[in-house]
């Protein structure tokens, strides 16, 4: 019996040693933590480090995205000029870490490492700067009755009040002060004289020579939420460089219509986000292919397009309204039928004519021309039947398009042209860096009656630059559009607000430097 007991003990001991050895071996062979490319961003602006405003400032809050983070055993280090700085972890999960950067005086390239369970990630390249402010998008700017505004964000570093510049709708704010409250840094200022009202009044903060993301303020009465209907007829005339050194003209006539209900009563309609006259707004950050899909170019009566789960998820706060199986458009060139998409978002889109830069769609004669048109809405379970008459005017004219081939992020660009009577001009610009997966988009509203349309460097400051190489193709674009001052309306059961817009666009490929 004693012999059996010894044998049992030895077997149990051997098993325990084996399990311990296997556990130690598994731990030694486990892969280290991994930081996603472009996954280190300012917590407020969300700018990746590859963008100018994506530099990281002393004591800024940043977010790190990756995998194999173990919150119980985690540290974040920054190496710069042979020195190692330890960040303070604010909160962490297995795939996200929020840290406050240490206080440092170094400016330039650095590397960030995540250490977890005794293993260290591959170093991620970052840039450090004295200041790089990001405005928190999840909080609405607070505006007092006296016109005092407070923004929340992070990344001011050691910038003094006198060195912080705030631009509101193209005007410089006064009495700028900084403060700290909780995790974030506040920038308070007085609205400039003559600040226009609107649902999307843009605000930029410049600190340390770097421009923040755009904050959109609501000044005055703004109609939001509810059941809306929007129909846009667009004539697009663009010169695109689809191969290095080879510019090709494209003309696309399209129609896009949406009928929807926004669940959040505070959620504005996209057309309400156009900035006031004389102002610019911009967006920059990581993008996916669905972000830049143009449904009016790929939808159609005989085309079923799946825009993917990402786009469906982004429209989850919107309920599609049924206005019938198809719309009918009648004009000088005949009748067109526009079917409702079978998947969300269930819009009505079609290419009416032209030669789009898509090989899957054959060219056809242009459809939209100046003259009278009628849109017939058959009505469905949510929206009643309606007829809308509208007149399409002459298209926008961009006179110096041929000579505008470069878009300078510092100096901006001036476009010369004209829009039809009763219309206003919008200037659009964007650029995409396919290597880093970053992009910048800007829109500026011209002053009424202007024949010179300017897009300033402030709106382009965080665009990625165009790469120069044999295999690189510029995805930069610049254009001017004309939209009506007073859009048409749809008088139908089930709609609160509606707009019918006949617009035109003239654009071209550009190199962003």
N, C-alpha and C positions, 0 to 999 in steps of 0.2 A: 504494500500500500504506500509506504514511504517512497519507494522507487517510482511508483506511478505519479505521486504528488510532485516529485522533483521533475519528472518528465513534463508534466502539465505546466509547471512553473516556467521551465526552460522554453517550452513552446510558446507560451504567452509572451515571455520576454522577447523571444525572437520575432514574434508577430509585431510587438510594439516597436521594436527597433526598425523593422522593415517599413512599417507605416510611417514612422518618423523620417526615415531616409527618403521614402517616396515623397512625403510632404515637402521636405527640404529641397529635394531635386526639382519637384514641380515649381516650388517658389523661385528657385534659381533660374529655371528655364522660362518662367512667365515673362511675357514681353513688358517693356517699360511703358510708362504713360505716354500718350501721343497727343500732340497739339495740332488741331486742324489748321491747314493752310489758310491764312486770312482769318483765323479764329481768335486773334487777339485784337480787341477793339475798345475804344473809349466807351464806357458804359452808357453814356448819354447820346453821343452822336452816332455811334455804331460804325464810325469810319475805320476801315482796315488800315494797317500801317503803310500799305503801298500808296495811299492817297496823301496829298500834301498835308491835309488837316488831320491825318491819322497818326501824327507823332504823339508821344505820350509824355505828359508833363509831371513834374514833382507833385506827389500826394494826390494824383488823379485816381479816380476809380476806374478800373478796367475789368473787362470780362474775358475769360479764357475758355474756349470751347474745345473739347477733345474727348478722349475716352481713357478708361483705366485710371481714373482719379479715385483715390480712397480717402474720403474726408477725415478719417481718424488718424491718418499718417500722411500728411501732405505739407509741402512747402514750395514756394515760388521764389526763384532767384533771378537776378539780372546781373549780367556781366558786362562791364564797360571799362575800357582802358585798364585792364588787369585787375579791376576792383570788383567785388561781389556785393550786391545790395540785396537785402532781404525784404520782400514785400509782406504786407500784413493781410492775412486771409480774413475776409469779412463773412463769407458764406461759401459753401461748396457742396456739390453733388458729384455723382460718378462721372458726369460729362460736362459740368460747368463750374467755373470758379470765379468768384468776384473778389478782387484784391485791391487794396490801396497801395499805390506805389510809394517807395521810400522818398525821403527828401534828398535830392541830388542836385549838383551844379553842372553835371556833364551834359553836353549837347552833341548829338551825332549818333552813329550806328551803335547798336548794342545787341545782346542776345538774351532771350528769356528761356529759362529752364523750369520744368515742373518735376519735382521729386516726390515719389509716392512709394511706400513699401520698400524703401531702400533702393529704388531704381530711378534713374534720371532720364527725362525725355531728351530727344535730339534738340539742340538749340534752335529757337525760332528768331529770325531777324526782326528787330524792331528799331524804331528811331526815337530818341529822346530829345525833348525840346523844352525851353524854359516855360512855355505856355502853349496850350492847344485846347481851347475850350470847346466843349460839346454841350448843346442845349438838350435837356431832358424832354423827349417827345411824349412821354406818358402823362405829363402834367401840363395843363393849359396855363399859359402866362396870365398872371394876375394883374388886372388893370383897375386902378382906383378911379373914383369919380373925378379926381383932380388930374388925371392923366399920368399917374405914376405907375410904372410897370415893373414887375419882378419876374425874372427868369430863374429857373433852377438848372444846374448842370454840374460839370466837373472838368478840371483841367486848366484853371487859371494860373496855377503855379504861384510864383511870387510877384505876379504882375500888379503894379500899383494902379489905383483908380484912374489916374491921369493918362495911363497907357492903354486903357481899354476903350475901344471904339464900338459904338452900337449904331447900326444903320437900320432905320425903319422905313420901308417903302421908298428907298432911295434917298432918305433924308437922315442927317446925323442927329442922334439924340443928345440931350444935355443932362448935366448933373448925374453922371454915371458913378455908381458906388458899388463896391463888392461887399459881400457878407457871407457868413457861413451859418448854416442851420442843419443840424443832423448830419447825414452823410454828404450832403451836396453843398455846392457853392452858389450863392445867389448873385445875380447882377441886376441892380435896380437903376432905373433911369426915367427921365421925363419924356413924354412923347414930343417929337419935334412939331413946331408950328406948321399947320397945313397938312398934317397926316391925314390921308383919305380914309374914309370908312370902308368896310368890306368884310366879307366872311373869311378872307385869307390874306391878311396884311402881313407881309414877310418881314422878318427880323434876322439880321446877321450880327454876330459878335466877333470882332477882330481883336485878338490878344497875342502878343509876341510875334506879330506879323503873319499869323495864320488865321484863316477864316473858319468860323464854326459852320455847322449845319444850319438849315433854315428852320425857324419857328414861325408858325402861322397863328396870328392873333385874330380874334373876332372883335371888330369895332363897329358898333351900331347894330341895327336889327338884321338878323340873318335867318332865312327860312331853312330849316333843317328837317330831316326825317320825313315821314309820310310816304304817300304813294305817288310816284313820279313816272313820267314818260318822256323820253328823249329820242329824237330822230335827227340824225346828222347825214346830210348829203355832202360828200367831199370830192373836190377835184384836186388831184395831186399831180404836180408837174415837177419832176426832179431829175437832176443829172447825177448819176451814181457811178463811182469808180469800183467796179466789181473785179477788175484785174489791174495790177499796177500800171499806171500810165494810160489806162484806157477808160475814158469817161463815156457813159452811154445814157441817152435821154430816156426817161420812162414817164408815161402818163397813165394814171389810174383814176377811174371814176368809181365811187363806192357809196353804199348806203349802210348805215348801222343804226339800229333802233333797240332801245331797252325799255321795258316796263317793269318796275320793281318797287318793293316796299322795304325801307331800311328799318331794321328792328330797333336800333338805338335812335331815339328821337333827336339826339345831339349830332348824329352822323350827317355831314354835309353831302350834297350831291357833288360828283367830281367836277362838273362845270362851275360850281360855286367856288372852287379852289383856284380859279384864275386870279392872279394878283391885280390890284387896282392899277389904273393908268399911271405910267411912269415908274412902275415897280417891277422887280424880278424875284422869282423864287427858284430854288434849285434843290436837287436831291442827288446824293452820291452814296455809293456803297457797293456791296456784293450783289450780284444779280444772277438769275437763272434764265434759261431760254424763254420761259413763259412770260417773263416780265415784259419783254419787248414784242410779244405777239401782236400783230395787227389783225384782228378778226375780220375787218372789212376786206382784207386782201385774200383771206383763205376760206372764208365762209361762202356759201352759195346754195342755190336751190338743189344742185346735184352733188353737193359735197358734204360729207359727214366728217367733222373734225373733232378729235378728242384733244382738248387743250391741257389735259393732265390733271392729276389730283391737286397739285399745288395751286393752280388757278381756282379750282373748285373750293379749296380750303379758304383762299383769300376772299371769296365771295360768300362765305358761310353766314355773314351777318346781314345778307340781303336775300329777300324772298322774291323769286321771279313771279311776275303777274302774267296771266294768260290773256292775250289780246286777240287770239285767233291763230289758226294754223299758218297763215301767211299774209303778208302785206302786199299791196299792189301799188306800183308806181307808174304813172302815165305821164309822158312828155312828148316833145317833138319827134323823138327817135323811136316811139312806140311804147309798149307796155312791158314791164318787168314784174316778176313775182319773187318775193323774198320770203323764204320759209323760215320757220322758227327752229333754232338749234335743238337737237334731241337731247343734249347734255347741258349741264350747268356751266357757265351762265347761259340761260336760254334766251339769247338775243336773236334778233333778226338781222343778218348780215349778208352782203353779197357784193361781188365785184361786178359793176355794171358795164364796164368796158375799159379798154386800154391794154397796155403791155407791161404787166407787173414783173418785177425781177424774181419771178418764181417759175421754174421750168415746168412745174406740174399744172400751171394754168396757162392755156394757150392765149395768145393775143387776140383781141377783138376790137372793132371800131369803137371810138369814144362814144359815150352815151350822153353825158351831161353837157349842155350848152346853154347859153343865155336864153331865157324864155320861160313860159308858164309850165307848172307841173302840178299834179294832184296825187296825193297819197291816200289810199283807201285802207282803213283799219276795219277788218270784218267784225271784231269783237269776240270775246271769249268769256270764260267763267269769271274773270276778275275785272276786265276792262270792256266797256261797251263799244259799239261801232262808232266810227267817226270818219269824216273826210277833211283833209287839210289841203288848201291851195297855197302855193308859194311861187315866187318868181326868182329865178337864178340870174344874178347880174354878171357882168364881166368879171374875170378872175383877177386876183391880186397880181401886181407887177413888181418884180425885184430887178431893178435896173443894173445894179453892179454885181450880179450873180457870177458872171464869167470871170471877173477879176478877184473874186473872194475865194481863195483856195486854202488859206491858213487861218486858223482860229487861235489867237494868242490868249493864253489864260491870264496874263497880267494886264494887257491893254484892252481886251475885248474886241468888238467888231462893230462897224457901222454899216447898216444896210440902207440903200436908197430905193424908194419905190412909191407905189400908190395903191390904195384900196378903193373899192367902189363907194359912192355916196351912201351914207347910212351904215357903214361898216367901220370896224376898228382893226388894227393890226396887232398880231401876236408874233413874237420872235421865239423860235424854238432852237435848241441846240442839244446835242448829246454826243457822247463818245463811249466806246466800249473797248476794254482791254481783255482780249480773249485769253491771254496767258494767266492773268491774275484773277479773272472773274470779277472785275470791278467796272463800274460805269458811273457816268455823271449825266444828269438831265437838268436843263434849265428852261424856263419860260418867262418872257418879259412882255408886259403890256405897254404898247406905245401910247403916247398922248393923243387925244382926238385931233384929227386933221394933220397929223405929222406925216412928212414925206421922208424923214430920216429916222430909222429905227435902230436904236443902240442896245447892244447887250454888253454890259460892263464886265470887267475882269472879276469883280466881286462875285458874280453869279457863276463864274467858270473856275474859281480858285481851286476847287476840289475835284475837277475833272482829271481822269487819268490822261497822261500824254500819249500821243500816237507813237508806237514803236517804229523804228526805222530799220528795215532789214529786207533781204530778198524774199523771205516767206511771209512778211507782214503785210496785211491789207488794212488800210484805214477804214475804221467803222465810225468815223466822226461824221456828223451831219449838222447842217445849219440851214434854217429856212425861215420864211415869213408867211404867215397865214392871215386870211381875212375872215372875220366872223361878224355877224350882224349885231348892231347895237340893241335892237329890239327883236329877239327871236319870235317866230310864230308860236301859236299855242294849239293844243289839242283839246277840244271840248268833247269829253267822253265820260261816261259813267265809270266811277271807280278810280279816277285820277284827281289828285290834289293839285300838283304843279306839273307843268309840261313845257317842253321847248322843241321847236323845229328849227334846225339850223342848216342853212346852205352856205358852206364854207369852201375856201380854196387855199391851196398851199403851193408855194414855189420854193424849192430847196436844192441842195447839192451836197456831195461829199466834200469834207474838209479834213485837213491835217491839223491836229491839236498839238500845240507846243507850249 
